[in-house]
Amino acid sequence: MSQIDGEPDAQDFVEVRLPAAGAYLSVLRTATAGLAARLDFTLDEIEDLRIAVDEACAILLQQAVPGSVLSCLFRLVGDSLKVTVSAPTTDGRAPERDTFAWTVLSALAGEVESTVEPDKTVTISLHKKRGAGPGQP
């Protein structure tokens, strides 16, 4: 883990950048599980978070620019894990919130948000707290 700007109270973070292709998602699932385990998440919470990260990536990959890079930032904050996944997209559409995929994300990860940058990069952010039940932030 690394500290941001050397500040003593800075949060720990890990950033993973990989090709925006489904074949590489197992790397993110493994990183998610390892980091959640470091925070003493239960096995069920770890599995929920792995599935949520996988689902967020699947949503992004549907519109990712071919040959682009998927970026995933994990931030460990207290007893929670914040995961931000982003990719440049062809049309810059925010994920629809009335879909089954978004419902799965919300149920598994707690807090879920999305943003679209002017350059059409779409970001999905998940925030899972240890000890929060399914669907609880």
C-alpha atoms as an extended CHARMM CRD file, in Angstrom:
* protein
*
       137  EXT
         1         1  MET       CA              0.0000000000        0.0000000000        0.0000000000  PROA      1               0.0000000000
         2         2  SER       CA              1.1050000000        3.5360000000       -0.5900000000  PROA      2               0.0000000000
         3         3  GLN       CA              0.4020000000        6.8530000000        1.0260000000  PROA      3               0.0000000000
         4         4  ILE       CA             -0.7940000000        9.7720000000       -1.0350000000  PROA      4               0.0000000000
         5         5  ASP       CA              1.6600000000       12.7110000000       -0.9840000000  PROA      5               0.0000000000
         6         6  GLY       CA              3.4140000000       11.2150000000        2.0480000000  PROA      6               0.0000000000
         7         7  GLU       CA              0.7460000000       12.5470000000        4.4180000000  PROA      7               0.0000000000
         8         8  PRO       CA              0.7180000000       10.5210000000        7.6320000000  PROA      8               0.0000000000
         9         9  ASP       CA             -3.0810000000       10.2370000000        7.6960000000  PROA      9               0.0000000000
        10        10  ALA       CA             -3.5120000000        9.7110000000        3.9500000000  PROA      10              0.0000000000
        11        11  GLN       CA             -5.6210000000        6.7580000000        2.9300000000  PROA      11              0.0000000000
        12        12  ASP       CA             -4.1330000000        3.6190000000        1.4560000000  PROA      12              0.0000000000
        13        13  PHE       CA             -4.8100000000        3.0210000000       -2.2060000000  PROA      13              0.0000000000
        14        14  VAL       CA             -4.0710000000        0.5890000000       -5.0130000000  PROA      14              0.0000000000
        15        15  GLU       CA             -4.5330000000        1.4080000000       -8.6860000000  PROA      15              0.0000000000
        16        16  VAL       CA             -4.8100000000       -1.2810000000      -11.3340000000  PROA      16              0.0000000000
        17        17  ARG       CA             -4.7800000000       -0.4430000000      -15.0470000000  PROA      17              0.0000000000
        18        18  LEU       CA             -5.4240000000       -3.1580000000      -17.5800000000  PROA      18              0.0000000000
        19        19  PRO       CA             -6.7390000000       -3.6640000000      -21.1090000000  PROA      19              0.0000000000
        20        20  ALA       CA            -10.4710000000       -2.9790000000      -21.3570000000  PROA      20              0.0000000000
        21        21  ALA       CA            -11.3060000000       -6.5980000000      -22.1660000000  PROA      21              0.0000000000
        22        22  GLY       CA            -13.2530000000       -9.1970000000      -20.2320000000  PROA      22              0.0000000000
        23        23  ALA       CA            -10.3160000000      -11.6120000000      -20.2410000000  PROA      23              0.0000000000
        24        24  TYR       CA             -8.5130000000       -9.4300000000      -17.6830000000  PROA      24              0.0000000000
        25        25  LEU       CA            -11.3370000000       -9.0460000000      -15.1450000000  PROA      25              0.0000000000
        26        26  SER       CA            -10.0720000000      -11.9740000000      -13.0680000000  PROA      26              0.0000000000
        27        27  VAL       CA             -7.1530000000       -9.7270000000      -12.0400000000  PROA      27              0.0000000000
        28        28  LEU       CA             -9.5690000000       -7.1780000000      -10.5780000000  PROA      28              0.0000000000
        29        29  ARG       CA            -11.6620000000       -9.8490000000       -8.8590000000  PROA      29              0.0000000000
        30        30  THR       CA             -8.5070000000      -11.1700000000       -7.1740000000  PROA      30              0.0000000000
        31        31  ALA       CA             -7.3360000000       -7.6890000000       -6.1420000000  PROA      31              0.0000000000
        32        32  THR       CA            -10.7970000000       -6.9070000000       -4.7760000000  PROA      32              0.0000000000
        33        33  ALA       CA            -10.8670000000      -10.0620000000       -2.6720000000  PROA      33              0.0000000000
        34        34  GLY       CA             -7.3580000000       -9.4960000000       -1.3290000000  PROA      34              0.0000000000
        35        35  LEU       CA             -7.9910000000       -5.9110000000       -0.3110000000  PROA      35              0.0000000000
        36        36  ALA       CA            -11.3790000000       -6.6800000000        1.2450000000  PROA      36              0.0000000000
        37        37  ALA       CA             -9.7630000000       -9.5120000000        3.2190000000  PROA      37              0.0000000000
        38        38  ARG       CA             -7.1350000000       -7.0540000000        4.4680000000  PROA      38              0.0000000000
        39        39  LEU       CA             -9.9970000000       -5.0180000000        5.9650000000  PROA      39              0.0000000000
        40        40  ASP       CA            -11.4050000000       -8.1530000000        7.6370000000  PROA      40              0.0000000000
        41        41  PHE       CA            -14.5390000000       -8.2540000000        5.5050000000  PROA      41              0.0000000000
        42        42  THR       CA            -16.5210000000      -11.4720000000        5.9470000000  PROA      42              0.0000000000
        43        43  LEU       CA            -16.3790000000      -14.1040000000        3.2060000000  PROA      43              0.0000000000
        44        44  ASP       CA            -19.8970000000      -13.1020000000        2.0980000000  PROA      44              0.0000000000
        45        45  GLU       CA            -18.9310000000       -9.4100000000        1.9580000000  PROA      45              0.0000000000
        46        46  ILE       CA            -15.8080000000      -10.2620000000       -0.0480000000  PROA      46              0.0000000000
        47        47  GLU       CA            -17.8230000000      -12.2830000000       -2.5480000000  PROA      47              0.0000000000
        48        48  ASP       CA            -20.4670000000       -9.5380000000       -2.8290000000  PROA      48              0.0000000000
        49        49  LEU       CA            -17.7730000000       -6.9650000000       -3.5530000000  PROA      49              0.0000000000
        50        50  ARG       CA            -16.0460000000       -9.2030000000       -6.1140000000  PROA      50              0.0000000000
        51        51  ILE       CA            -19.3270000000       -9.6440000000       -7.9650000000  PROA      51              0.0000000000
        52        52  ALA       CA            -20.0890000000       -5.9090000000       -7.7630000000  PROA      52              0.0000000000
        53        53  VAL       CA            -16.6810000000       -4.9360000000       -9.1980000000  PROA      53              0.0000000000
        54        54  ASP       CA            -17.1170000000       -7.5140000000      -11.9590000000  PROA      54              0.0000000000
        55        55  GLU       CA            -20.5800000000       -6.1420000000      -12.7690000000  PROA      55              0.0000000000
        56        56  ALA       CA            -19.3460000000       -2.5240000000      -12.8160000000  PROA      56              0.0000000000
        57        57  CYS       CA            -16.5830000000       -3.5050000000      -15.2340000000  PROA      57              0.0000000000
        58        58  ALA       CA            -19.0270000000       -5.4370000000      -17.4310000000  PROA      58              0.0000000000
        59        59  ILE       CA            -21.2020000000       -2.3150000000      -17.6920000000  PROA      59              0.0000000000
        60        60  LEU       CA            -18.2060000000       -0.2150000000      -18.7240000000  PROA      60              0.0000000000
        61        61  LEU       CA            -16.8220000000       -2.7690000000      -21.1750000000  PROA      61              0.0000000000
        62        62  GLN       CA            -20.0820000000       -2.6840000000      -23.1700000000  PROA      62              0.0000000000
        63        63  GLN       CA            -19.2120000000        0.8080000000      -24.3960000000  PROA      63              0.0000000000
        64        64  ALA       CA            -15.4240000000        0.9890000000      -23.8460000000  PROA      64              0.0000000000
        65        65  VAL       CA            -13.2930000000        2.2320000000      -26.7190000000  PROA      65              0.0000000000
        66        66  PRO       CA            -11.6450000000       -0.8430000000      -28.3380000000  PROA      66              0.0000000000
        67        67  GLY       CA             -8.0160000000       -1.1550000000      -27.2750000000  PROA      67              0.0000000000
        68        68  SER       CA             -8.4280000000        1.2830000000      -24.3740000000  PROA      68              0.0000000000
        69        69  VAL       CA             -7.4350000000        0.9260000000      -20.7210000000  PROA      69              0.0000000000
        70        70  LEU       CA             -9.7390000000        0.1370000000      -17.8130000000  PROA      70              0.0000000000
        71        71  SER       CA             -8.6010000000        1.8280000000      -14.6140000000  PROA      71              0.0000000000
        72        72  CYS       CA             -9.5740000000        0.6590000000      -11.1440000000  PROA      72              0.0000000000
        73        73  LEU       CA             -8.7000000000        2.5890000000       -7.9990000000  PROA      73              0.0000000000
        74        74  PHE       CA             -9.1570000000        0.9050000000       -4.6240000000  PROA      74              0.0000000000
        75        75  ARG       CA             -9.1190000000        3.2150000000       -1.5890000000  PROA      75              0.0000000000
        76        76  LEU       CA             -9.0660000000        1.7750000000        1.9070000000  PROA      76              0.0000000000
        77        77  VAL       CA            -10.7540000000        4.2180000000        4.2470000000  PROA      77              0.0000000000
        78        78  GLY       CA            -11.2840000000        3.1130000000        7.8310000000  PROA      78              0.0000000000
        79        79  ASP       CA            -13.5040000000        0.0410000000        7.7360000000  PROA      79              0.0000000000
        80        80  SER       CA            -14.6020000000        0.5350000000        4.1400000000  PROA      80              0.0000000000
        81        81  LEU       CA            -13.3670000000       -0.0270000000        0.6260000000  PROA      81              0.0000000000
        82        82  LYS       CA            -14.0770000000        2.4950000000       -2.1250000000  PROA      82              0.0000000000
        83        83  VAL       CA            -13.6660000000        1.1400000000       -5.6430000000  PROA      83              0.0000000000
        84        84  THR       CA            -13.6900000000        3.4390000000       -8.6620000000  PROA      84              0.0000000000
        85        85  VAL       CA            -13.6780000000        1.8660000000      -12.1110000000  PROA      85              0.0000000000
        86        86  SER       CA            -13.3760000000        4.0040000000      -15.2500000000  PROA      86              0.0000000000
        87        87  ALA       CA            -12.8480000000        3.6450000000      -18.9820000000  PROA      87              0.0000000000
        88        88  PRO       CA            -12.9740000000        5.8500000000      -22.0620000000  PROA      88              0.0000000000
        89        89  THR       CA            -16.1760000000        5.1020000000      -23.9330000000  PROA      89              0.0000000000
        90        90  THR       CA            -17.4370000000        5.5110000000      -27.4690000000  PROA      90              0.0000000000
        91        91  ASP       CA            -20.5930000000        7.4430000000      -26.5760000000  PROA      91              0.0000000000
        92        92  GLY       CA            -20.1320000000        8.7390000000      -23.0010000000  PROA      92              0.0000000000
        93        93  ARG       CA            -23.4390000000        7.3870000000      -21.7160000000  PROA      93              0.0000000000
        94        94  ALA       CA            -23.9670000000        7.1200000000      -17.9610000000  PROA      94              0.0000000000
        95        95  PRO       CA            -25.1430000000        3.6620000000      -16.9100000000  PROA      95              0.0000000000
        96        96  GLU       CA            -28.9060000000        3.4170000000      -16.6930000000  PROA      96              0.0000000000
        97        97  ARG       CA            -30.0660000000        3.0840000000      -13.0980000000  PROA      97              0.0000000000
        98        98  ASP       CA            -33.2550000000        1.1720000000      -13.8550000000  PROA      98              0.0000000000
        99        99  THR       CA            -31.4840000000       -1.9440000000      -15.1390000000  PROA      99              0.0000000000
       100       100  PHE       CA            -30.9230000000       -5.3170000000      -13.5110000000  PROA      100             0.0000000000
       101       101  ALA       CA            -27.1540000000       -4.7090000000      -13.5510000000  PROA      101             0.0000000000
       102       102  TRP       CA            -27.5000000000       -1.4600000000      -11.5720000000  PROA      102             0.0000000000
       103       103  THR       CA            -29.8440000000       -3.1760000000       -9.1010000000  PROA      103             0.0000000000
       104       104  VAL       CA            -27.2240000000       -5.8900000000       -8.5670000000  PROA      104             0.0000000000
       105       105  LEU       CA            -24.5290000000       -3.2550000000       -8.0110000000  PROA      105             0.0000000000
       106       106  SER       CA            -26.6130000000       -1.3660000000       -5.4630000000  PROA      106             0.0000000000
       107       107  ALA       CA            -27.6010000000       -4.5230000000       -3.6100000000  PROA      107             0.0000000000
       108       108  LEU       CA            -24.0520000000       -5.8470000000       -3.3670000000  PROA      108             0.0000000000
       109       109  ALA       CA            -21.9180000000       -2.7500000000       -2.9140000000  PROA      109             0.0000000000
       110       110  GLY       CA            -23.9620000000       -0.3760000000       -0.7820000000  PROA      110             0.0000000000
       111       111  GLU       CA            -23.3390000000        3.0830000000       -2.2410000000  PROA      111             0.0000000000
       112       112  VAL       CA            -23.0400000000        3.2590000000       -6.0440000000  PROA      112             0.0000000000
       113       113  GLU       CA            -22.5220000000        6.3440000000       -8.2030000000  PROA      113             0.0000000000
       114       114  SER       CA            -21.5990000000        7.0730000000      -11.8090000000  PROA      114             0.0000000000
       115       115  THR       CA            -20.1310000000       10.0730000000      -13.5930000000  PROA      115             0.0000000000
       116       116  VAL       CA            -19.2990000000       10.9970000000      -17.1790000000  PROA      116             0.0000000000
       117       117  GLU       CA            -16.3630000000       13.2600000000      -17.9850000000  PROA      117             0.0000000000
       118       118  PRO       CA            -16.3210000000       15.6670000000      -20.9680000000  PROA      118             0.0000000000
       119       119  ASP       CA            -13.8910000000       13.3120000000      -22.7580000000  PROA      119             0.0000000000
       120       120  LYS       CA            -16.5480000000       10.5230000000      -22.5580000000  PROA      120             0.0000000000
       121       121  THR       CA            -14.7600000000        8.6410000000      -19.7710000000  PROA      121             0.0000000000
       122       122  VAL       CA            -17.3950000000        6.8800000000      -17.6830000000  PROA      122             0.0000000000
       123       123  THR       CA            -16.7250000000        6.1180000000      -14.0140000000  PROA      123             0.0000000000
       124       124  ILE       CA            -18.6120000000        3.8440000000      -11.6370000000  PROA      124             0.0000000000
       125       125  SER       CA            -17.8410000000        4.1910000000       -7.9280000000  PROA      125             0.0000000000
       126       126  LEU       CA            -18.6960000000        1.6160000000       -5.2710000000  PROA      126             0.0000000000
       127       127  HSD       CA            -18.4070000000        2.1170000000       -1.5080000000  PROA      127             0.0000000000
       128       128  LYS       CA            -18.7070000000       -0.9380000000        0.7070000000  PROA      128             0.0000000000
       129       129  LYS       CA            -18.4320000000       -0.7270000000        4.4910000000  PROA      129             0.0000000000
       130       130  ARG       CA            -17.4440000000       -3.7230000000        6.5680000000  PROA      130             0.0000000000
       131       131  GLY       CA            -20.3800000000       -5.0640000000        8.5570000000  PROA      131             0.0000000000
       132       132  ALA       CA            -23.0400000000       -3.4620000000        6.3440000000  PROA      132             0.0000000000
       133       133  GLY       CA            -25.6020000000       -5.9820000000        5.1730000000  PROA      133             0.0000000000
       134       134  PRO       CA            -26.5900000000       -6.4120000000        1.5290000000  PROA      134             0.0000000000
       135       135  GLY       CA            -27.9530000000       -3.1780000000        0.1120000000  PROA      135             0.0000000000
       136       136  GLN       CA            -26.7730000000       -1.1270000000        3.1010000000  PROA      136             0.0000000000
       137       137  PRO       CA            -24.1470000000        1.5840000000        2.6440000000  PROA      137             0.0000000000
